[in-house]
């Protein structure tokens, strides 16, 4: 990479000052016999040349050997590249990645508040929706591949083959019945059953069923009368039973229901015959070509819906994502307790993350510097800071000349 023009210009300026000091020195030496003032000029020029050359040596010695000579303690940067990388990594870990400093920054940052403020702005929420929609659009196109479709089908089959259907069903039911939660479900069923029996259509259906069973009374016209009487008795008995069960948590039928559920769960988890029956049914299902076609068609339908929706300017998915992002931002902005919880969790997690990844950051810096070509690294550093280093040469020329003039003046005064 070429050096910036400003760097080359500063180099030429520093070199020009050195050349000017040399010419001024030669002129002053030649004219000194004519007037004593030229001695002061010669002293200034001589010291300026010394300062310019010394500072040129110092600047060049940082990056390379001056004049190609392997002088000790020159080409400092390329010769000590690895040590510089280690020191830089230690400096970063000590002064930028210490636990106290990072925690202080996390506390002051208010991540939850910033996220809430950013997401609550409609333009930003729309941007989130657009970016996620673009990712979904790309994914829908990439995943509409026969190899992916076959992979998804095989993955579904392999996953289902590893599932013990009977045992899993037992575990699910056991979780559902923990703390008698299934009794709440039973209450809902009883309420629906009572409501169903109270409907005229259901009562007419039961009446017809009873009438068909008492065919002998049909000839004397009592079949419908008997059916209605029987239906009313059935409804009354069921209604009373439902009311009793609803009002009595210790009803005998509730306990019977508990026993049946526990027995069924036990069979699902321990009955080998039941387990084998479930495995046979599962194997038949998984080996069926219809399952493969169903999964494949389901996959295609999902991708087609995604493509069609995302192709619309008013994509419902994009709008819902944007609305969800905005709603999340607004909810966070209005809920100080949740924001405090998020920030608290970040502060609690920060020390562990810092301690875990600080060493990785240090190793990365060391390895990156070590892998960097010494010539390339030197060129990059010189390109970025070389212009400023030329001021050292310029200042050395000017300051050296002034110091030389001061020394020469003091000498002349001392001599009287």
ZIKACOR-V519932 format. One record per residue. N is the residue number from 1. RES is the residue in three letters. PHI is phi in radians with two decimals (999 if undefined). PSI is psi as a letter, one per 40 degrees, with the letter a starting at -180 (none if undefined). BURIAL is + if it has 24 or more other C-alpha atoms within 12 Angstrom, else -. Layout:
# ZIKACOR-V519932
((N | RES | PHI | PSI | BURIAL) (N | RES | PHI | PSI | BURIAL))
This chain:
# ZIKACOR-V519932
((1 | UNK | 999 | h | -) (2 | UNK | -1.25 | i | -) (3 | UNK | -1.32 | i | -) (4 | UNK | -1.12 | i | -) (5 | UNK | -1.05 | d | -) (6 | UNK | -1.07 | d | -) (7 | UNK | -1.14 | d | -) (8 | UNK | -1.14 | d | -) (9 | UNK | -1.11 | d | -) (10 | UNK | -1.17 | d | +) (11 | UNK | -1.07 | d | +) (12 | UNK | -1.11 | d | -) (13 | UNK | -1.12 | d | -) (14 | UNK | -1.10 | d | +) (15 | UNK | -1.16 | d | +) (16 | UNK | -1.11 | d | -) (17 | UNK | -1.13 | d | +) (18 | UNK | -1.11 | d | +) (19 | UNK | -1.12 | d | -) (20 | UNK | -1.12 | d | +) (21 | UNK | -1.11 | d | +) (22 | UNK | -1.14 | d | +) (23 | UNK | -1.13 | d | -) (24 | UNK | -1.12 | d | +) (25 | UNK | -1.13 | d | +) (26 | UNK | -1.09 | d | -) (27 | UNK | -1.14 | d | -) (28 | UNK | -1.15 | d | +) (29 | UNK | -1.11 | d | +) (30 | UNK | -1.20 | d | -) (31 | UNK | -1.72 | e | -) (32 | UNK | -1.04 | d | -) (33 | UNK | -1.08 | d | -) (34 | UNK | -1.38 | d | -) (35 | UNK | -2.72 | i | -) (36 | UNK | -1.14 | d | -) (37 | UNK | -1.10 | d | -) (38 | UNK | -1.18 | d | +) (39 | UNK | -1.14 | d | +) (40 | UNK | -1.15 | d | +) (41 | UNK | -1.11 | d | +) (42 | UNK | -1.10 | d | +) (43 | UNK | -1.12 | d | +) (44 | UNK | -1.06 | d | +) (45 | UNK | -1.13 | d | +) (46 | UNK | -1.10 | d | +) (47 | UNK | -1.17 | d | +) (48 | UNK | -1.10 | d | +) (49 | UNK | -1.13 | d | +) (50 | UNK | -1.09 | d | +) (51 | UNK | -1.08 | d | +) (52 | UNK | -1.13 | d | +) (53 | UNK | -1.21 | d | +) (54 | UNK | -1.11 | d | -) (55 | UNK | -1.26 | d | +) (56 | UNK | -1.03 | d | +) (57 | UNK | -1.05 | d | +) (58 | UNK | -1.11 | d | +) (59 | UNK | -1.19 | d | +) (60 | UNK | -1.13 | d | +) (61 | UNK | -1.09 | d | +) (62 | UNK | -1.12 | d | +) (63 | UNK | -1.89 | d | +) (64 | UNK | -2.78 | i | +) (65 | UNK | -1.39 | h | -) (66 | UNK | -1.03 | h | -) (67 | UNK | 1.02 | f | -) (68 | UNK | 1.32 | e | -) (69 | UNK | -1.57 | h | -) (70 | UNK | -1.37 | g | -) (71 | UNK | -1.34 | h | -) (72 | UNK | -0.98 | i | -) (73 | UNK | 1.10 | f | -) (74 | UNK | -2.10 | i | -) (75 | UNK | 0.89 | f | +) (76 | UNK | -1.08 | d | +) (77 | UNK | -1.16 | d | +) (78 | UNK | -1.14 | d | +) (79 | UNK | -1.27 | d | +) (80 | UNK | -2.05 | f | -) (81 | UNK | -0.97 | d | +) (82 | UNK | -1.14 | d | +) (83 | UNK | -1.14 | d | -) (84 | UNK | -1.09 | d | +) (85 | UNK | -1.09 | d | +) (86 | UNK | -1.14 | d | -) (87 | UNK | -1.15 | d | -) (88 | UNK | -1.12 | d | +) (89 | UNK | -1.11 | d | +) (90 | UNK | -1.10 | d | +) (91 | UNK | -1.09 | d | -) (92 | UNK | -1.12 | d | -) (93 | UNK | -1.16 | d | +) (94 | UNK | -1.38 | d | -) (95 | UNK | -1.79 | e | -) (96 | UNK | -2.18 | d | -) (97 | UNK | -2.06 | e | +) (98 | UNK | -1.22 | i | +) (99 | UNK | -1.03 | d | +) (100 | UNK | -1.12 | d | -) (101 | UNK | -1.17 | d | -) (102 | UNK | -1.16 | d | +) (103 | UNK | -1.10 | d | +) (104 | UNK | -1.09 | d | -) (105 | UNK | -1.17 | d | -) (106 | UNK | -1.12 | d | +) (107 | UNK | -1.11 | d | -) (108 | UNK | -1.38 | e | -) (109 | UNK | -1.28 | d | -) (110 | UNK | 0.95 | g | +) (111 | UNK | -1.02 | d | +) (112 | UNK | -1.10 | d | +) (113 | UNK | -1.13 | d | +) (114 | UNK | -1.16 | d | -) (115 | UNK | -1.10 | d | +) (116 | UNK | -1.07 | d | +) (117 | UNK | -1.12 | d | +) (118 | UNK | -1.23 | d | +) (119 | UNK | -1.24 | d | +) (120 | UNK | -1.26 | e | +) (121 | UNK | -1.41 | h | -) (122 | UNK | -0.94 | d | +) (123 | UNK | -1.10 | d | -) (124 | UNK | -1.25 | d | +) (125 | UNK | -1.08 | d | +) (126 | UNK | -1.12 | d | +) (127 | UNK | -1.15 | d | -) (128 | UNK | -1.08 | d | +) (129 | UNK | -1.05 | d | +) (130 | UNK | -1.16 | d | +) (131 | UNK | -1.16 | d | -) (132 | UNK | -1.19 | d | -) (133 | UNK | -1.16 | d | +) (134 | UNK | -1.08 | d | -) (135 | UNK | -1.11 | d | -) (136 | UNK | -1.17 | d | +) (137 | UNK | -1.12 | d | +) (138 | UNK | -1.11 | d | -) (139 | UNK | -1.10 | d | -) (140 | UNK | -1.10 | d | +) (141 | UNK | -1.23 | d | -) (142 | UNK | -1.23 | d | -) (143 | UNK | -1.47 | e | +) (144 | UNK | -1.43 | f | +) (145 | UNK | -2.21 | i | -) (146 | UNK | -1.04 | d | -) (147 | UNK | -1.16 | d | -) (148 | UNK | -1.18 | d | -) (149 | UNK | -1.04 | d | +) (150 | UNK | -1.16 | d | -) (151 | UNK | -1.10 | d | -) (152 | UNK | -1.12 | d | +) (153 | UNK | -1.11 | d | +) (154 | UNK | -1.11 | d | -) (155 | UNK | -1.12 | d | -) (156 | UNK | -1.10 | d | -) (157 | UNK | -1.12 | d | +) (158 | UNK | -1.09 | d | -) (159 | UNK | -1.11 | d | -) (160 | UNK | -1.23 | d | -) (161 | UNK | -1.15 | d | -) (162 | UNK | -1.45 | e | -) (163 | UNK | -1.54 | h | -) (164 | UNK | -1.47 | g | +) (165 | UNK | -1.02 | d | +) (166 | UNK | -1.12 | d | +) (167 | UNK | -1.13 | d | +) (168 | UNK | -1.12 | d | -) (169 | UNK | -1.09 | d | -) (170 | UNK | -1.11 | d | +) (171 | UNK | -1.14 | d | -) (172 | UNK | -1.12 | d | -) (173 | UNK | -1.13 | d | +) (174 | UNK | -1.11 | d | +) (175 | UNK | -1.16 | d | -) (176 | UNK | -1.19 | d | -) (177 | UNK | -1.66 | e | +) (178 | UNK | -1.06 | i | -) (179 | UNK | 0.98 | f | -) (180 | UNK | 1.02 | f | -) (181 | UNK | -1.17 | d | -) (182 | UNK | -1.18 | d | +) (183 | UNK | -1.16 | d | +) (184 | UNK | -1.10 | d | -) (185 | UNK | -1.10 | d | -) (186 | UNK | -1.09 | d | +) (187 | UNK | -1.04 | d | +) (188 | UNK | -1.11 | d | -) (189 | UNK | -1.13 | d | -) (190 | UNK | -1.12 | d | +) (191 | UNK | -1.09 | d | -) (192 | UNK | -1.14 | d | -) (193 | UNK | -1.14 | d | -) (194 | UNK | -1.09 | d | +) (195 | UNK | -1.14 | d | -) (196 | UNK | -1.15 | d | -) (197 | UNK | -1.17 | d | +) (198 | UNK | -1.43 | e | -) (199 | UNK | -1.37 | i | -) (200 | UNK | -1.09 | d | -) (201 | UNK | -1.08 | d | -) (202 | UNK | -1.19 | d | -) (203 | UNK | -1.12 | d | +) (204 | UNK | -1.12 | d | -) (205 | UNK | -1.12 | d | -) (206 | UNK | -1.13 | d | +) (207 | UNK | -1.04 | d | +) (208 | UNK | -1.08 | d | +) (209 | UNK | -1.12 | d | -) (210 | UNK | -1.15 | d | +) (211 | UNK | -1.08 | d | +) (212 | UNK | -1.21 | d | -) (213 | UNK | -1.42 | e | -) (214 | UNK | -1.95 | g | -) (215 | UNK | -1.10 | d | -) (216 | UNK | -1.13 | d | -) (217 | UNK | -1.47 | e | -) (218 | UNK | -1.16 | d | -) (219 | UNK | -1.25 | d | -) (220 | UNK | -1.84 | e | -) (221 | UNK | 1.28 | f | -) (222 | UNK | -1.86 | e | -) (223 | UNK | -1.11 | d | +) (224 | UNK | -1.17 | d | +) (225 | UNK | -1.10 | d | -) (226 | UNK | -1.14 | d | +) (227 | UNK | -1.11 | d | +) (228 | UNK | -1.13 | d | +) (229 | UNK | -1.08 | d | -) (230 | UNK | -1.14 | d | +) (231 | UNK | -1.07 | d | +) (232 | UNK | -1.12 | d | +) (233 | UNK | -1.15 | d | -) (234 | UNK | -1.09 | d | -) (235 | UNK | -1.09 | d | +) (236 | UNK | -1.12 | d | -) (237 | UNK | -1.15 | d | -) (238 | UNK | -1.12 | d | -) (239 | UNK | -1.07 | d | +) (240 | UNK | -1.12 | d | -) (241 | UNK | -1.12 | d | -) (242 | UNK | -1.10 | d | +) (243 | UNK | -1.10 | d | -) (244 | UNK | -1.08 | d | -) (245 | UNK | -1.16 | d | +) (246 | UNK | -1.16 | d | +) (247 | UNK | -1.54 | e | -) (248 | UNK | -2.04 | h | -) (249 | UNK | -1.10 | d | -) (250 | UNK | -1.81 | f | -) (251 | UNK | -1.03 | i | -) (252 | UNK | -1.05 | d | -) (253 | UNK | -1.23 | d | -) (254 | UNK | -1.13 | d | +) (255 | UNK | -1.12 | d | -) (256 | UNK | -1.14 | d | -) (257 | UNK | -1.09 | d | -) (258 | UNK | -1.04 | d | +) (259 | UNK | -1.10 | d | -) (260 | UNK | -1.11 | d | -) (261 | UNK | -1.12 | d | +) (262 | UNK | -1.09 | d | +) (263 | UNK | -1.11 | d | -) (264 | UNK | -1.18 | d | -) (265 | UNK | -1.11 | d | +) (266 | UNK | -1.06 | d | -) (267 | UNK | -1.12 | d | +) (268 | UNK | -1.08 | d | +) (269 | UNK | -1.59 | e | +) (270 | UNK | -2.27 | e | -) (271 | UNK | -1.36 | h | -) (272 | UNK | -1.14 | d | -) (273 | UNK | -1.11 | d | -) (274 | UNK | -1.13 | d | -) (275 | UNK | -1.12 | d | +) (276 | UNK | -1.13 | d | -) (277 | UNK | -1.11 | d | -) (278 | UNK | -1.14 | d | +) (279 | UNK | -1.18 | d | +) (280 | UNK | -1.14 | d | -) (281 | UNK | -1.11 | d | -) (282 | UNK | -1.14 | d | +) (283 | UNK | -1.09 | d | -) (284 | UNK | -1.07 | d | -) (285 | UNK | -1.15 | d | -) (286 | UNK | -1.23 | d | +) (287 | UNK | -1.43 | e | -) (288 | UNK | -1.31 | h | -) (289 | UNK | -1.05 | d | -) (290 | UNK | -1.10 | d | -) (291 | UNK | -1.12 | d | -) (292 | UNK | -1.05 | d | -) (293 | UNK | -1.12 | d | -) (294 | UNK | -1.12 | d | -) (295 | UNK | -1.09 | d | +) (296 | UNK | -1.11 | d | +) (297 | UNK | -1.15 | d | -) (298 | UNK | -1.09 | d | -) (299 | UNK | -1.09 | d | +) (300 | UNK | -1.09 | d | +) (301 | UNK | -1.10 | d | -) (302 | UNK | -1.11 | d | -) (303 | UNK | -1.16 | d | +) (304 | UNK | -1.12 | d | -) (305 | UNK | -1.11 | d | -) (306 | UNK | -1.06 | d | +) (307 | UNK | -1.10 | d | +) (308 | UNK | -1.13 | d | -) (309 | UNK | -1.18 | d | +) (310 | UNK | -1.26 | e | +) (311 | UNK | -1.34 | e | -) (312 | UNK | -1.40 | i | -) (313 | UNK | -1.05 | d | -) (314 | UNK | -1.82 | f | -) (315 | UNK | -0.92 | h | +) (316 | UNK | -1.17 | d | -) (317 | UNK | -1.15 | d | +) (318 | UNK | -1.11 | d | +) (319 | UNK | -1.13 | d | +) (320 | UNK | -1.20 | d | -) (321 | UNK | -1.10 | d | +) (322 | UNK | -1.09 | d | +) (323 | UNK | -1.15 | d | +) (324 | UNK | -1.12 | d | -) (325 | UNK | -1.11 | d | +) (326 | UNK | -1.14 | d | +) (327 | UNK | -1.08 | d | +) (328 | UNK | -1.06 | d | +) (329 | UNK | -1.08 | d | +) (330 | UNK | -1.15 | d | +) (331 | UNK | -1.13 | d | -) (332 | UNK | -1.11 | d | +) (333 | UNK | -1.12 | d | +) (334 | UNK | -1.66 | e | -) (335 | UNK | -2.04 | g | -) (336 | UNK | -1.13 | d | -) (337 | UNK | -1.15 | d | -) (338 | UNK | -1.18 | d | -) (339 | UNK | -1.07 | d | +) (340 | UNK | -1.10 | d | -) (341 | UNK | -1.12 | d | -) (342 | UNK | -1.08 | d | +) (343 | UNK | -1.10 | d | +) (344 | UNK | -1.11 | d | -) (345 | UNK | -1.14 | d | -) (346 | UNK | -1.10 | d | +) (347 | UNK | -1.16 | d | +) (348 | UNK | -1.24 | d | -) (349 | UNK | -1.44 | d | -) (350 | UNK | -1.00 | d | +) (351 | UNK | -0.99 | d | -) (352 | UNK | -1.13 | d | -) (353 | UNK | -1.17 | d | -) (354 | UNK | -1.10 | d | +) (355 | UNK | -1.11 | d | -) (356 | UNK | -1.32 | d | -) (357 | UNK | -1.85 | e | -) (358 | UNK | -1.05 | d | +) (359 | UNK | -1.06 | d | -) (360 | UNK | -1.14 | d | -) (361 | UNK | -1.12 | d | +) (362 | UNK | -1.08 | d | +) (363 | UNK | -1.10 | d | -) (364 | UNK | -1.10 | d | -) (365 | UNK | -1.10 | d | +) (366 | UNK | -1.06 | d | +) (367 | UNK | -1.14 | d | -) (368 | UNK | -1.15 | d | -) (369 | UNK | -1.19 | d | +) (370 | UNK | -1.12 | d | +) (371 | UNK | -1.36 | e | -) (372 | UNK | -1.28 | h | -) (373 | UNK | -1.07 | h | -) (374 | UNK | -1.03 | d | +) (375 | UNK | -1.18 | d | -) (376 | UNK | -1.15 | d | -) (377 | UNK | -1.08 | d | +) (378 | UNK | -1.08 | d | +) (379 | UNK | -1.09 | d | -) (380 | UNK | -1.14 | d | -) (381 | UNK | -1.11 | d | -) (382 | UNK | -1.14 | d | +) (383 | UNK | -1.18 | d | +) (384 | UNK | -1.54 | d | -) (385 | UNK | -2.04 | e | -) (386 | UNK | -1.08 | d | +) (387 | UNK | -1.04 | d | +) (388 | UNK | -1.17 | d | -) (389 | UNK | -1.19 | d | +) (390 | UNK | -1.16 | d | +) (391 | UNK | -1.13 | d | +) (392 | UNK | -1.09 | d | +) (393 | UNK | -1.13 | d | +) (394 | UNK | -1.14 | d | +) (395 | UNK | -1.12 | d | +) (396 | UNK | -1.08 | d | +) (397 | UNK | -1.15 | d | +) (398 | UNK | -1.21 | d | +) (399 | UNK | -1.15 | d | +) (400 | UNK | -1.04 | d | +) (401 | UNK | -1.10 | d | +) (402 | UNK | -1.15 | d | +) (403 | UNK | -1.14 | d | +) (404 | UNK | -1.09 | d | +) (405 | UNK | -1.11 | d | +) (406 | UNK | -1.11 | d | -) (407 | UNK | -1.14 | d | -) (408 | UNK | -1.09 | d | +) (409 | UNK | -1.12 | d | -) (410 | UNK | -1.07 | d | -) (411 | UNK | -1.08 | d | -) (412 | UNK | -1.10 | d | -) (413 | UNK | -1.16 | d | -) (414 | UNK | -1.15 | d | -) (415 | UNK | -1.27 | e | -) (416 | UNK | 1.43 | none | -))
